[in-house]
Amino acid sequence: MVSQQIVNGLMLGSIYMLVAVAFTLAIGVLNFLNFSIPGLFMVGGMAAYGGVKLGLHWSLAFAGALALAALISLAVERLAYRPMQGGDPEAPLVSSLGFLVLLENLMLIRYGSDQQAFPPLLADMNLRIGDLVIGMAQLASLALSIALVVWLSWFLSATNSGRRIRTVAESGETAVLLGVNMSSLAPRLFVGSAMLAATAGILFAVNYQQVSPFMGEGVGFKGVAAMIVGGMGSIWGAVLGGLLIGMIEVLSISVIGANVVNITVYGLLLLILILRPQGLIGRPPSREKL
């Protein structure tokens, strides 16, 4: 049923959406494509799994996973981003990619390469509307994802800290002249993007009840694709791109088959780049800013 696949696509798209917004915070403000984000997504899911397996209450396991992701992100900022500011722009990107490989291999050593079954946390309750079935975990995850993005949009537009971030996004040099402290702002942005990515990893684990050390790679690529499809540097573009890619992926699996799903998703990305290089809601000639 098409309506059921759309619901499933929205759920998957909400995960891509959070990852795309995490990438957007990094590249839209700091002009840094942070490739540790897929690793932080994986850390969210794997650390939550580890906490639950140790017998912790799920709330403590999730909090621990988010805290671990924040600490790792601060290490990325301190070791991969800060020392290389003003130098070769490709160096921080490669360094962050090194963190991704490091995180994957640490989890590989701890848990092995096989997928691990994440225990169900919510009661097996479904909301039925005719033939449409919506799981409670799906509904809660979608609501949380949308709430996080709405809060972030409000924060950026209505608070002093948010306005400072928007100033940096428009012009880092102007922001420094206006007194914005980049040395304190950058770590906060890294932590913010880590929280979004790790939350997405936790939601993925809860909904699909599986985790693995390499769970972040495919999601990370699709998060970048969602960011580009929606419009580089635009939060609501990342939201649109994430939801669109999630629905296209699920509908492609249902109609065509799983073997061609990547062709469909990345074919859409290629088509958007050809027809509208700035993305669906981006603005030429410059990248849209948050």
N, C-alpha and C positions, 0 to 999 in steps of 0.2 A: 504494500500500500504506500502510495507516494507520500501521504501526510505523515506516516510513521517514519519514513526515511528522512523527511525534512526535520522532524523532531530530533532524530539521531544525529543528523548533520549539524543542527544548531548546537547540540551538546559537544560534539567534536570541535566544531568551530569556535566555541567559547574557550576551549583550551588553546587552540592556535591563536585566538585573539589575545589572550594574556601574554603569550610568548612574543607575539608581534609588538604589543605595547611595550614590553620589556626592551626589545631591540630599539624601538622608537625613542625611548627615553635616553638610550645611550647615543644613538646616532643623531637624533634630532637636537640634542643639547650639546653633547661633547664631541660630535662628529667622529664617533668611535664605534665601529662595528664590533661589538663585544661577543666573540665566539665562545666565551665561557658560559653564556646563557643556556645553551642546551645541556651543559654539564650541571648547572644549577637546577634546571628542571629535573634532571635525573636524580640529583642529590635530594630534592624534595620528596620524590617518590620512594627512593631507596632508604633514606634515613627514617621516613615515617614507617616504612615496613620494618626496619630494624628495631625501632622503638616499640612497635606493637608486638613483635615477636619476643621482645624481652619482658613483656608483661605490663608495659606502661599503658595507662589509659590513653585512648586515642587523642585526646586533647593535648596531653603532655607530649606524646610522640610527634604530633603535628607542630607544636611550639618548638620542640627541639630541632626538628627538620628545618624550620624557618630560621632559627637562630644559627644553625650550622651554615645554611646558605648565605646568611648575612655576613658571617665571619669570613667565609671563603671569598665573597665578593669584595670585602675590604682588602683582603690579601691581593686580589687581582688588581684593584685600584692602586695599591701601594707598590706592587712589584712589576706590574705589566703596563700600567697607564701612566702613572705620575713620573717615573724616571725618564720616560721617552717623549714627554711633551716638548714640542718645538723641534723634534728631530724627524726622522723618517716616519711618515704616517703609517707605513705598512708594518713597522716594528711592533707596536702595541697589539695589532691584529694577530700577528703570528704568535706573540707571547700569550694572548688570551686563548688562542687555539691550543697552545701547549698545556694550559690549565685544563681544558676540556679532556685532552688525552690523559693527563695525570689523574683527573677525577675518575674517569672511566676505568682506568687500570687499578686504582685503589679499590674501587667497588668490585672489580673483577677478582682481585685477590681475596677480598672479604667474603663475597657471596657466590663466586663462580659465574660462569657465562650463561647458565640456564635461566629462563624466566622463573621468577618466584611468584607464587600465588599470594595475593594480598587478601587478608581475611575480610569478609563482609562486615561493615560497621553499622549500617542502617538496616532496620527491619525490612523484610521483603514485601514492601507495600507499593502498590501501583495505583496511579490515578487513571481511570478509564473514562474516555469520552467517545462513546460509540465503539468503533473498532480501534481507536487510537489508545495506545498504552504508554504512559509516561511514568518511569521509575522515580521514586522519591529522591534517590541519589542524583539522578539526572536533573530533576527540578531544582534541588538545593544547589547543585554546582552551577547551573546556568544562572540562577538568581544571584549567587555570590560573585560570579565573574562580572555580570552586568553592574552590580553594586560597586565593585572595586573600580571599574572604569569610570562610572558616573562620579564617584567620590574623587578620583584622580583629576577628572576634568574640572570639577568644582574647585579643587585645591589649587590647580594651576591658574584659574581665572579669578578667584575671589580672595586669595590670601597673599600676604606680602612675600612669603617664601616662594609661592607659585609665580608671582610676578617677576621675582628675581630670576627664576629658572627660565621664564619666557624671554627675559632680557638677554640672558646668555645665549638662548637659542637663536635670537635675532642677530646678535653680534657679541662675540666674546670679548673683543677689545673694548667696545663701548661699555659693556657690563663692568669690566675692571675699572674703567675710568669713573663709573658711577659708584664705585665702592663695593661691588659684589666680591665677596671673598671666595675665590674659586677653590682654594685649598680645602675649605670646609664644605663647599657645595658639592664638589665631585664625589666624595665618599658617600654623601647622602643619596645622590642619584644612583650610584652603584648598588647601595643597599636597597633602594626602592625597586630597581629592576630585578634584583635577586629575589625580593619578596614576591613579585609577580610571577617570575619563572618558577620558583619553588612551589608556590600555591597551585600553579597549573600542573606541576608534577604530582602533587598530592591529589588533586581532583582527578587526574588521569588514573592514578592508582586505585582510588576509591571506586570509580565508575567502571573501569575495565578489569579491576581485580588482578592485575599483574604488573610486575616491575622487573627491570633488568638493567645491568650497567650501561647498555647501549640504547636505552629507551629515548634518550634525548636527541639522537642524531636526526632521525626522520622528522620529528616534531620541530626541531630547530630549523631545518631547511624550509619546512612549510611555514614556519613563523616569519622567516625572512621573505618568502614569497608573498605571504599575506601583507606584510608591510609595504612591499613594492607595488602590489596590485592595488591596495587602497590609496597609496600616496606617501612617499618617503617623508618622514618627519611629522605626519599627522596622526594623532591618537585615534580620532574617529575614522580615519582612513584605515588604520590597523584593525580596528573593530570590524569595519565593513569587509576588509580583505580576509580576516580570519573566519568570519561567519560564512562568507561566500566559498572559500576553499573547503571548509568543513562540509558544507552541503553538497558541493560538486563531488568531493571524494566519496561520500556515502552514496549519492545517487549513481555515480559511475560504477561502484561496486555492485549495486543492486541491478542496474540495467545492462551494463557491459561485461562486468567481471573484474575481479581483483587484480588480474594480470596487467591491466592497462590503466589502473588508477593513476599511477605517476605520470603517464603520458597525458592524461586528461588534465591533471592539476598543473603540471609545468607547461603544458600546451597553452593553458589559459594565461599563465604568466608571460609566455612568449608573445601571445596575441596582444595582451595589454601593452607590453613594451613596444610593439610595432605600431599599434593604433593610438595609444595614449601614453607616451613614455613617462609622464608625470604621475600616473596612477589615476584611479577613478575619480577621486576628489582632490587630487593635487592641483597646484596652480603653477603653470609655467610663467617665466623661465626659471625661477629659483625654487628650491625645495620648500614646501610648506612647513611651517614651524608650529608644531604642537597646537 
